[in-house]
Amino acid sequence: MVSADQLSNDKAALRSRLLAERRALTAEQRDAAARALAARATDLVPPGSTVAAYVSVGAEPGTRPLLAALAAAGVRVLLPVLLPDNDLDWAPYESEARLAPATRGLLEPLAPRLGPDAVRTADVVLLPGLAVDTRGIRLGRGGGSYDRVLARLARAGAHPLLATLLYPHELLPAVPAEPHDHPVHAVVTPTGITRFTT
């Protein structure tokens, strides 16, 4: 059995490697990936639905073209607002112009906040991550914000489609997992959608 310390070290090493690989991508590669992700991810979203998404930062797979495409299609988009305790509040996405700089280099919506439970109204929840394995286990950045979101959804008996946006090489055979890790239903990359049986 792997110890908690070893698991933590394994996750830290994998996060470090994946973040370095993302930083090595050129701006052109990131832009092309963001456009392709938008085209793919919209296939997961039924018309008239609500999506809990996020604004990508740094070298994350880009979400801005996707946010614009969803809004143009009449999809209600909720974006996270980071709270001081690392939990997430939510507010509607109105436009790129209505995003403002926030803590930790994030961009957050200027629209009125709806409360942490607003995520329960989502039909699709897009979760940031660094990798997902073939079981659907997601490796996040380690802050725990989205673990709280997933726990909130489970407590409410809500069952939205959970998907993570990644670069193709971040779909891995295995990632270090803990008992509380909740699998996602799908991964979207610029090259396609991979669905899991969870």
CYANA upper distance limits for C-alpha pairs under 8 A (distance plus 0.5 A):
  2 VAL  CA      6 GLN  CA      6.78
  2 VAL  CA      7 LEU  CA      6.92
  3 SER  CA      7 LEU  CA      6.67
  4 ALA  CA      8 SER  CA      6.61
  5 ASP  CA      9 ASN  CA      6.68
  6 GLN  CA     10 ASP  CA      6.56
  7 LEU  CA     11 LYS  CA      6.66
  7 LEU  CA    176 PRO  CA      6.91
  7 LEU  CA    177 ALA  CA      8.29
  8 SER  CA     12 ALA  CA      6.64
  9 ASN  CA     13 ALA  CA      6.62
 10 ASP  CA     14 LEU  CA      6.70
 10 ASP  CA    176 PRO  CA      7.25
 11 LYS  CA     15 ARG  CA      6.50
 11 LYS  CA    139 LEU  CA      8.31
 11 LYS  CA    175 VAL  CA      8.30
 11 LYS  CA    176 PRO  CA      6.63
 12 ALA  CA     16 SER  CA      6.61
 13 ALA  CA     17 ARG  CA      6.80
 14 LEU  CA     18 LEU  CA      6.64
 15 ARG  CA     19 LEU  CA      6.51
 15 ARG  CA    130 LEU  CA      7.39
 15 ARG  CA    139 LEU  CA      8.50
 15 ARG  CA    141 ARG  CA      7.55
 16 SER  CA     20 ALA  CA      6.73
 17 ARG  CA     21 GLU  CA      6.80
 18 LEU  CA     22 ARG  CA      6.78
 18 LEU  CA    130 LEU  CA      7.08
 18 LEU  CA    131 ALA  CA      8.45
 18 LEU  CA    170 GLU  CA      8.16
 19 LEU  CA     23 ARG  CA      6.75
 19 LEU  CA    130 LEU  CA      8.06
 20 ALA  CA     24 ALA  CA      6.82
 21 GLU  CA     25 LEU  CA      7.42
 22 ARG  CA     59 ALA  CA      6.04
 22 ARG  CA     60 GLU  CA      7.63
 23 ARG  CA     59 ALA  CA      6.29
 25 LEU  CA     29 GLN  CA      6.57
 25 LEU  CA     30 ARG  CA      7.07
 25 LEU  CA     59 ALA  CA      8.20
 26 THR  CA     30 ARG  CA      6.82
 27 ALA  CA     31 ASP  CA      6.61
 28 GLU  CA     32 ALA  CA      6.64
 29 GLN  CA     33 ALA  CA      6.61
 30 ARG  CA     34 ALA  CA      6.63
 30 ARG  CA     59 ALA  CA      7.78
 30 ARG  CA     61 PRO  CA      7.35
 30 ARG  CA     62 GLY  CA      7.40
 31 ASP  CA     35 ARG  CA      6.87
 31 ASP  CA     62 GLY  CA      7.68
 32 ALA  CA     36 ALA  CA      6.75
 33 ALA  CA     37 LEU  CA      6.44
 33 ALA  CA     61 PRO  CA      7.39
 33 ALA  CA     62 GLY  CA      7.62
 33 ALA  CA    167 TYR  CA      8.05
 33 ALA  CA    189 THR  CA      8.48
 33 ALA  CA    190 PRO  CA      5.91
 34 ALA  CA     38 ALA  CA      6.74
 34 ALA  CA     61 PRO  CA      6.60
 34 ALA  CA     62 GLY  CA      4.90
 34 ALA  CA     63 THR  CA      6.70
 34 ALA  CA     64 ARG  CA      7.96
 34 ALA  CA     65 PRO  CA      7.00
 34 ALA  CA     66 LEU  CA      8.10
 34 ALA  CA    190 PRO  CA      7.92
 35 ARG  CA     39 ALA  CA      7.06
 35 ARG  CA     62 GLY  CA      8.40
 35 ARG  CA     65 PRO  CA      6.50
 35 ARG  CA     66 LEU  CA      8.01
 35 ARG  CA    190 PRO  CA      8.44
 36 ALA  CA     40 ARG  CA      6.82
 36 ALA  CA    189 THR  CA      8.43
 36 ALA  CA    190 PRO  CA      5.23
 36 ALA  CA    191 THR  CA      7.88
 37 LEU  CA     41 ALA  CA      6.28
 37 LEU  CA     61 PRO  CA      8.43
 37 LEU  CA     62 GLY  CA      8.18
 37 LEU  CA     63 THR  CA      8.20
 37 LEU  CA     66 LEU  CA      7.60
 37 LEU  CA    165 LEU  CA      8.07
 37 LEU  CA    188 VAL  CA      7.38
 37 LEU  CA    189 THR  CA      6.44
 37 LEU  CA    190 PRO  CA      5.15
 37 LEU  CA    191 THR  CA      8.41
 38 ALA  CA     42 THR  CA      6.66
 38 ALA  CA     63 THR  CA      7.64
 38 ALA  CA     65 PRO  CA      6.28
 38 ALA  CA     66 LEU  CA      4.63
 38 ALA  CA     67 LEU  CA      8.43
 38 ALA  CA     69 ALA  CA      7.52
 39 ALA  CA     43 ASP  CA      7.88
 39 ALA  CA     66 LEU  CA      7.97
 40 ARG  CA     44 LEU  CA      8.24
 40 ARG  CA    188 VAL  CA      7.35
 40 ARG  CA    189 THR  CA      8.00
 40 ARG  CA    190 PRO  CA      7.33
 40 ARG  CA    191 THR  CA      8.33
 40 ARG  CA    192 GLY  CA      6.67
 40 ARG  CA    193 ILE  CA      7.50
 41 ALA  CA     45 VAL  CA      7.74
 41 ALA  CA     66 LEU  CA      7.85
 41 ALA  CA    188 VAL  CA      6.72
 41 ALA  CA    193 ILE  CA      8.29
 42 THR  CA     66 LEU  CA      7.82
 42 THR  CA     69 ALA  CA      8.12
 42 THR  CA     70 LEU  CA      7.38
 44 LEU  CA    124 VAL  CA      8.39
 45 VAL  CA     49 SER  CA      7.35
 45 VAL  CA     51 VAL  CA      8.07
 45 VAL  CA    124 VAL  CA      7.37
 47 PRO  CA     73 ALA  CA      7.83
 47 PRO  CA     74 GLY  CA      7.81
 47 PRO  CA     75 VAL  CA      6.99
 48 GLY  CA     74 GLY  CA      6.82
 48 GLY  CA     75 VAL  CA      5.82
 48 GLY  CA     76 ARG  CA      7.78
 49 SER  CA     75 VAL  CA      6.08
 49 SER  CA     76 ARG  CA      6.88
 49 SER  CA    122 ALA  CA      8.00
 49 SER  CA    123 ASP  CA      6.60
 49 SER  CA    124 VAL  CA      8.46
 50 THR  CA     75 VAL  CA      6.45
 50 THR  CA     76 ARG  CA      5.13
 50 THR  CA     77 VAL  CA      6.31
 50 THR  CA     78 LEU  CA      7.94
 50 THR  CA    121 THR  CA      7.45
 50 THR  CA    122 ALA  CA      5.30
 50 THR  CA    123 ASP  CA      5.89
 50 THR  CA    124 VAL  CA      7.18
 51 VAL  CA     75 VAL  CA      7.70
 51 VAL  CA     76 ARG  CA      6.75
 51 VAL  CA     77 VAL  CA      5.40
 51 VAL  CA     78 LEU  CA      6.64
 51 VAL  CA    122 ALA  CA      5.71
 51 VAL  CA    123 ASP  CA      6.47
 51 VAL  CA    124 VAL  CA      5.33
 51 VAL  CA    125 VAL  CA      6.27
 51 VAL  CA    126 LEU  CA      7.89
 52 ALA  CA     77 VAL  CA      6.36
 52 ALA  CA     78 LEU  CA      5.15
 52 ALA  CA     79 LEU  CA      6.51
 52 ALA  CA     80 PRO  CA      8.31
 52 ALA  CA    119 VAL  CA      6.91
 52 ALA  CA    122 ALA  CA      6.34
 52 ALA  CA    124 VAL  CA      6.83
 52 ALA  CA    125 VAL  CA      5.20
 52 ALA  CA    126 LEU  CA      6.54
 53 ALA  CA     67 LEU  CA      8.33
 53 ALA  CA     77 VAL  CA      7.14
 53 ALA  CA     78 LEU  CA      6.55
 53 ALA  CA     79 LEU  CA      5.93
 53 ALA  CA     80 PRO  CA      7.95
 53 ALA  CA    125 VAL  CA      6.75
 53 ALA  CA    126 LEU  CA      5.46
 53 ALA  CA    127 LEU  CA      7.63
 54 TYR  CA     63 THR  CA      7.69
 54 TYR  CA     78 LEU  CA      8.33
 54 TYR  CA     79 LEU  CA      5.66
 54 TYR  CA     80 PRO  CA      6.70
 54 TYR  CA    126 LEU  CA      7.78
 54 TYR  CA    127 LEU  CA      8.28
 54 TYR  CA    128 PRO  CA      8.13
 55 VAL  CA     62 GLY  CA      8.36
 55 VAL  CA     63 THR  CA      6.41
 55 VAL  CA     64 ARG  CA      7.10
 55 VAL  CA     79 LEU  CA      7.81
 55 VAL  CA    106 LEU  CA      8.10
 55 VAL  CA    107 LEU  CA      6.88
 55 VAL  CA    108 GLU  CA      7.98
 56 SER  CA     60 GLU  CA      6.17
 56 SER  CA     61 PRO  CA      7.20
 56 SER  CA     62 GLY  CA      5.91
 56 SER  CA     63 THR  CA      5.95
 56 SER  CA     64 ARG  CA      7.70
 57 VAL  CA     62 GLY  CA      8.08
 57 VAL  CA    105 GLY  CA      7.81
 57 VAL  CA    106 LEU  CA      7.03
 57 VAL  CA    107 LEU  CA      8.33
 60 GLU  CA    166 LEU  CA      8.48
 61 PRO  CA    165 LEU  CA      7.01
 61 PRO  CA    166 LEU  CA      6.44
 61 PRO  CA    167 TYR  CA      7.01
 63 THR  CA     67 LEU  CA      6.60
 64 ARG  CA     68 ALA  CA      6.79
 64 ARG  CA     96 GLU  CA      8.29
 65 PRO  CA     69 ALA  CA      6.62
 66 LEU  CA     70 LEU  CA      6.57
 67 LEU  CA     71 ALA  CA      6.67
 67 LEU  CA     77 VAL  CA      8.00
 67 LEU  CA     93 TYR  CA      8.49
 68 ALA  CA     72 ALA  CA      6.57
 68 ALA  CA     95 SER  CA      7.85
 68 ALA  CA     96 GLU  CA      8.32
 69 ALA  CA     73 ALA  CA      6.71
 70 LEU  CA     74 GLY  CA      7.02
 70 LEU  CA     75 VAL  CA      5.77
 70 LEU  CA     76 ARG  CA      8.17
 70 LEU  CA     77 VAL  CA      7.82
 71 ALA  CA     75 VAL  CA      5.84
 71 ALA  CA     76 ARG  CA      7.22
 71 ALA  CA     77 VAL  CA      7.42
 71 ALA  CA     93 TYR  CA      8.47
 71 ALA  CA     94 GLU  CA      8.38
 76 ARG  CA     92 PRO  CA      7.86
 76 ARG  CA     93 TYR  CA      8.26
 77 VAL  CA     92 PRO  CA      6.31
 77 VAL  CA     93 TYR  CA      5.96
 78 LEU  CA     90 TRP  CA      6.50
 78 LEU  CA     91 ALA  CA      5.93
 78 LEU  CA     92 PRO  CA      5.00
 78 LEU  CA     93 TYR  CA      6.21
 78 LEU  CA    119 VAL  CA      8.15
 79 LEU  CA     90 TRP  CA      5.94
 79 LEU  CA     91 ALA  CA      5.98
 79 LEU  CA     92 PRO  CA      6.58
 79 LEU  CA     93 TYR  CA      6.59
 79 LEU  CA    108 GLU  CA      7.60
 79 LEU  CA    109 PRO  CA      7.21
 80 PRO  CA     88 LEU  CA      6.23
 80 PRO  CA     89 ASP  CA      6.17
 80 PRO  CA     90 TRP  CA      5.04
 80 PRO  CA     91 ALA  CA      7.04
 80 PRO  CA    108 GLU  CA      7.34
 80 PRO  CA    109 PRO  CA      8.40
 81 VAL  CA     88 LEU  CA      6.01
 81 VAL  CA     89 ASP  CA      5.42
 81 VAL  CA     90 TRP  CA      6.06
 81 VAL  CA     91 ALA  CA      7.62
 81 VAL  CA    108 GLU  CA      6.34
 81 VAL  CA    109 PRO  CA      7.95
 82 LEU  CA     86 ASN  CA      6.47
 82 LEU  CA     87 ASP  CA      6.72
 82 LEU  CA     88 LEU  CA      5.41
 82 LEU  CA     89 ASP  CA      6.91
 82 LEU  CA    103 THR  CA      8.48
 83 LEU  CA     87 ASP  CA      5.86
 83 LEU  CA     88 LEU  CA      6.20
 83 LEU  CA     89 ASP  CA      7.18
 86 ASN  CA    143 GLY  CA      7.69
 86 ASN  CA    144 GLY  CA      7.72
 86 ASN  CA    145 SER  CA      5.98
 87 ASP  CA    116 PRO  CA      8.17
 87 ASP  CA    145 SER  CA      5.66
 87 ASP  CA    146 TYR  CA      8.44
 87 ASP  CA    148 ARG  CA      7.12
 87 ASP  CA    149 VAL  CA      8.28
 88 LEU  CA    116 PRO  CA      6.27
 88 LEU  CA    145 SER  CA      6.94
 88 LEU  CA    146 TYR  CA      8.45
 88 LEU  CA    149 VAL  CA      7.86
 89 ASP  CA    113 ARG  CA      7.25
 89 ASP  CA    114 LEU  CA      7.38
 89 ASP  CA    115 GLY  CA      5.49
 89 ASP  CA    116 PRO  CA      4.69
 89 ASP  CA    117 ASP  CA      8.20
 89 ASP  CA    118 ALA  CA      8.22
 90 TRP  CA    113 ARG  CA      6.19
 90 TRP  CA    114 LEU  CA      6.02
 90 TRP  CA    115 GLY  CA      6.36
 90 TRP  CA    116 PRO  CA      6.56
 90 TRP  CA    118 ALA  CA      6.82
 90 TRP  CA    119 VAL  CA      7.50
 91 ALA  CA    109 PRO  CA      6.76
 91 ALA  CA    110 LEU  CA      8.24
 91 ALA  CA    111 ALA  CA      6.33
 91 ALA  CA    112 PRO  CA      6.47
 91 ALA  CA    113 ARG  CA      5.07
 91 ALA  CA    114 LEU  CA      6.06
 91 ALA  CA    115 GLY  CA      8.40
 92 PRO  CA    109 PRO  CA      7.40
 92 PRO  CA    111 ALA  CA      6.53
 92 PRO  CA    112 PRO  CA      8.06
 92 PRO  CA    113 ARG  CA      8.23
 93 TYR  CA     98 ARG  CA      8.20
 93 TYR  CA    109 PRO  CA      6.54
 93 TYR  CA    111 ALA  CA      7.77
 94 GLU  CA     98 ARG  CA      6.67
 94 GLU  CA    109 PRO  CA      8.04
 94 GLU  CA    111 ALA  CA      7.77
 95 SER  CA     99 LEU  CA      7.66
 98 ARG  CA    109 PRO  CA      6.44
 98 ARG  CA    110 LEU  CA      6.13
 98 ARG  CA    111 ALA  CA      8.05
 99 LEU  CA    107 LEU  CA      6.31
 99 LEU  CA    108 GLU  CA      5.75
 99 LEU  CA    109 PRO  CA      5.04
 99 LEU  CA    110 LEU  CA      6.40
100 ALA  CA    107 LEU  CA      5.76
100 ALA  CA    108 GLU  CA      5.88
100 ALA  CA    109 PRO  CA      6.81
100 ALA  CA    110 LEU  CA      7.06
101 PRO  CA    105 GLY  CA      7.20
101 PRO  CA    106 LEU  CA      6.43
101 PRO  CA    107 LEU  CA      5.11
101 PRO  CA    108 GLU  CA      6.95
102 ALA  CA    106 LEU  CA      5.66
102 ALA  CA    107 LEU  CA      6.09
102 ALA  CA    108 GLU  CA      6.81
114 LEU  CA    118 ALA  CA      6.37
117 ASP  CA    152 ARG  CA      7.94
118 ALA  CA    122 ALA  CA      8.25
119 VAL  CA    125 VAL  CA      8.47
119 VAL  CA    149 VAL  CA      8.08
119 VAL  CA    153 LEU  CA      8.11
120 ARG  CA    152 ARG  CA      8.30
120 ARG  CA    153 LEU  CA      6.43
120 ARG  CA    156 ALA  CA      7.80
120 ARG  CA    158 ALA  CA      6.67
122 ALA  CA    160 PRO  CA      6.81
123 ASP  CA    159 HIS  CA      8.31
123 ASP  CA    160 PRO  CA      5.16
123 ASP  CA    161 LEU  CA      6.82
124 VAL  CA    160 PRO  CA      5.55
124 VAL  CA    161 LEU  CA      5.12
124 VAL  CA    162 LEU  CA      6.54
124 VAL  CA    163 ALA  CA      8.03
125 VAL  CA    160 PRO  CA      6.92
125 VAL  CA    161 LEU  CA      6.64
125 VAL  CA    162 LEU  CA      5.50
125 VAL  CA    163 ALA  CA      6.85
126 LEU  CA    162 LEU  CA      6.60
126 LEU  CA    163 ALA  CA      5.50
126 LEU  CA    164 THR  CA      6.09
126 LEU  CA    165 LEU  CA      7.69
127 LEU  CA    146 TYR  CA      7.68
127 LEU  CA    162 LEU  CA      7.55
127 LEU  CA    163 ALA  CA      6.53
127 LEU  CA    164 THR  CA      5.39
127 LEU  CA    165 LEU  CA      7.67
128 PRO  CA    140 GLY  CA      7.35
128 PRO  CA    164 THR  CA      6.28
128 PRO  CA    165 LEU  CA      6.93
129 GLY  CA    138 ARG  CA      6.90
129 GLY  CA    139 LEU  CA      6.22
129 GLY  CA    140 GLY  CA      4.88
129 GLY  CA    141 ARG  CA      7.09
129 GLY  CA    164 THR  CA      6.86
129 GLY  CA    165 LEU  CA      7.70
129 GLY  CA    166 LEU  CA      7.72
130 LEU  CA    138 ARG  CA      8.05
130 LEU  CA    139 LEU  CA      6.11
130 LEU  CA    140 GLY  CA      6.15
130 LEU  CA    141 ARG  CA      7.33
130 LEU  CA    166 LEU  CA      7.53
130 LEU  CA    170 GLU  CA      7.25
131 ALA  CA    138 ARG  CA      6.36
131 ALA  CA    139 LEU  CA      5.70
131 ALA  CA    140 GLY  CA      7.87
131 ALA  CA    166 LEU  CA      7.39
131 ALA  CA    170 GLU  CA      5.23
131 ALA  CA    171 LEU  CA      6.26
131 ALA  CA    172 LEU  CA      7.22
131 ALA  CA    175 VAL  CA      8.00
132 VAL  CA    136 GLY  CA      6.24
132 VAL  CA    137 ILE  CA      5.83
132 VAL  CA    138 ARG  CA      4.83
132 VAL  CA    139 LEU  CA      6.57
132 VAL  CA    164 THR  CA      8.27
132 VAL  CA    170 GLU  CA      7.18
132 VAL  CA    171 LEU  CA      5.70
132 VAL  CA    172 LEU  CA      6.59
132 VAL  CA    174 ALA  CA      8.16
132 VAL  CA    175 VAL  CA      7.42
132 VAL  CA    187 VAL  CA      7.91
133 ASP  CA    137 ILE  CA      5.94
133 ASP  CA    138 ARG  CA      7.28
133 ASP  CA    171 LEU  CA      6.16
133 ASP  CA    172 LEU  CA      5.12
133 ASP  CA    173 PRO  CA      5.69
133 ASP  CA    174 ALA  CA      5.22
133 ASP  CA    175 VAL  CA      6.29
134 THR  CA    171 LEU  CA      7.83
134 THR  CA    172 LEU  CA      7.10
134 THR  CA    173 PRO  CA      6.02
134 THR  CA    174 ALA  CA      7.03
134 THR  CA    196 PHE  CA      7.95
135 ARG  CA    174 ALA  CA      8.21
135 ARG  CA    183 PRO  CA      7.59
135 ARG  CA    196 PHE  CA      7.24
135 ARG  CA    197 THR  CA      8.35
135 ARG  CA    198 THR  CA      8.09
136 GLY  CA    183 PRO  CA      5.23
136 GLY  CA    184 VAL  CA      5.55
136 GLY  CA    185 HIS  CA      6.94
136 GLY  CA    186 ALA  CA      7.60
136 GLY  CA    196 PHE  CA      6.49
136 GLY  CA    198 THR  CA      7.83
137 ILE  CA    175 VAL  CA      7.50
137 ILE  CA    177 ALA  CA      7.51
137 ILE  CA    181 ASP  CA      7.28
137 ILE  CA    182 HIS  CA      7.14
137 ILE  CA    183 PRO  CA      5.03
137 ILE  CA    184 VAL  CA      6.95
138 ARG  CA    164 THR  CA      8.32
138 ARG  CA    175 VAL  CA      8.04
138 ARG  CA    181 ASP  CA      8.01
138 ARG  CA    182 HIS  CA      8.17
138 ARG  CA    183 PRO  CA      6.95
138 ARG  CA    184 VAL  CA      7.38
139 LEU  CA    175 VAL  CA      7.25
139 LEU  CA    176 PRO  CA      8.22
144 GLY  CA    148 ARG  CA      6.97
145 SER  CA    149 VAL  CA      7.09
146 TYR  CA    150 LEU  CA      6.62
147 ASP  CA    151 ALA  CA      6.64
147 ASP  CA    181 ASP  CA      8.10
147 ASP  CA    182 HIS  CA      8.44
148 ARG  CA    152 ARG  CA      6.54
149 VAL  CA    153 LEU  CA      6.77
150 LEU  CA    154 ALA  CA      6.69
150 LEU  CA    182 HIS  CA      7.74
151 ALA  CA    155 ARG  CA      6.63
152 ARG  CA    156 ALA  CA      6.77
153 LEU  CA    157 GLY  CA      6.72
153 LEU  CA    158 ALA  CA      5.57
153 LEU  CA    159 HIS  CA      7.59
154 ALA  CA    158 ALA  CA      6.55
154 ALA  CA    159 HIS  CA      8.03
161 LEU  CA    184 VAL  CA      8.32
161 LEU  CA    185 HIS  CA      6.78
161 LEU  CA    186 ALA  CA      8.39
162 LEU  CA    184 VAL  CA      5.46
162 LEU  CA    185 HIS  CA      5.74
162 LEU  CA    186 ALA  CA      7.02
163 ALA  CA    184 VAL  CA      6.17
163 ALA  CA    185 HIS  CA      6.35
163 ALA  CA    186 ALA  CA      5.13
163 ALA  CA    187 VAL  CA      5.87
163 ALA  CA    188 VAL  CA      7.47
164 THR  CA    184 VAL  CA      7.71
164 THR  CA    186 ALA  CA      7.08
164 THR  CA    187 VAL  CA      5.39
164 THR  CA    188 VAL  CA      6.69
165 LEU  CA    187 VAL  CA      6.42
165 LEU  CA    188 VAL  CA      5.39
165 LEU  CA    189 THR  CA      6.48
166 LEU  CA    170 GLU  CA      6.59
166 LEU  CA    171 LEU  CA      7.93
166 LEU  CA    187 VAL  CA      7.40
166 LEU  CA    188 VAL  CA      6.70
166 LEU  CA    189 THR  CA      5.63
166 LEU  CA    190 PRO  CA      8.42
167 TYR  CA    171 LEU  CA      8.22
167 TYR  CA    189 THR  CA      5.83
167 TYR  CA    190 PRO  CA      7.22
168 PRO  CA    189 THR  CA      5.96
168 PRO  CA    190 PRO  CA      7.43
168 PRO  CA    191 THR  CA      7.44
171 LEU  CA    187 VAL  CA      8.34
177 ALA  CA    181 ASP  CA      6.85
183 PRO  CA    198 THR  CA      7.10
184 VAL  CA    196 PHE  CA      7.98
184 VAL  CA    198 THR  CA      7.90
185 HIS  CA    195 ARG  CA      6.27
185 HIS  CA    196 PHE  CA      5.66
185 HIS  CA    197 THR  CA      7.32
185 HIS  CA    198 THR  CA      6.91
186 ALA  CA    193 ILE  CA      7.27
186 ALA  CA    194 THR  CA      5.96
186 ALA  CA    195 ARG  CA      4.75
186 ALA  CA    196 PHE  CA      6.34
187 VAL  CA    193 ILE  CA      6.25
187 VAL  CA    194 THR  CA      5.69
187 VAL  CA    195 ARG  CA      7.03
188 VAL  CA    192 GLY  CA      6.48
188 VAL  CA    193 ILE  CA      5.08
188 VAL  CA    194 THR  CA      7.01
189 THR  CA    193 ILE  CA      6.85
